[in-house]
């Protein structure tokens, strides 16, 4: 028996095709993290097994709580922007019937801004997503979580299709969400105080990492755009860290300015 777990939040534009690609599963679980669009309405056409959890919880907790609901001997995790292609479906069914492995890594074919890419981090994009439930232990990590399990890891011959970076707005909104978590983790780890030179160092080092080392600057227009957006994402995280490191919240600074203006009859002392 195979259970498929789909974690969602506001995915009405892409969830139907994802659900169509996994409707062959013996059990389909949708764990929704607070959608306000038609995601759940669409999901109900495919399964009654829907968990609605609108509270802000970590990615690791979402995946762990979803695993607790699964009844299958094998459990597959997919995201709403991923599609289980027919060859992978057949392979996963065969694995569930005979494999002695405890978990499997699935490769992904990545579509970025409408074009399939195959450079740097996208060339061997392996994700450990298919687990024998009695060998699974737990997911770890608030973002970019990873799973722990007992036993040996296998690799599938066939791939998921990943429809990511659908447009710039989608990427930026995702960055704003993730950067809040990353910045909080950096603050908790006592990261050195951010200053002007640290920002320049981040821009230079991340440009080298994304554009040169990972090859984005040599992968055509889409590669350049993706590299620039990755640099932007990293920079936003550290700007948010700087904001968190301030002795007084910036909102409070503006409240104090308004309070002082009212008290002084709107006389403004620039000093």
Buried (B, 14 or more C-beta within 10 A) or exposed (E): EBBBBBBBBBBBBBBBBBBEBBEBBBBBBBBBBBBEBBBBEBBEEBBEBBBBBEEEBBBBBBBBBBBEBBEBBBBBBBBBBBBBBEEBBEBBBEBBEEBEBBBBBBBBBBBBBEBEBEBBBBEEBBBBBBBBBEBBEEBEEBBEBEBEBEBEEBEBEBBBBBBBBBEEEBBBEBBEEBBBBBBBBBBEEEBEEBEEEBBEEBBEEBBEBBBEEBBBBEBEEBBBBBBBBBBBBBBBBBBBBBEBBEEEEEEEEEEEEEEEEEEEEEEEEEE
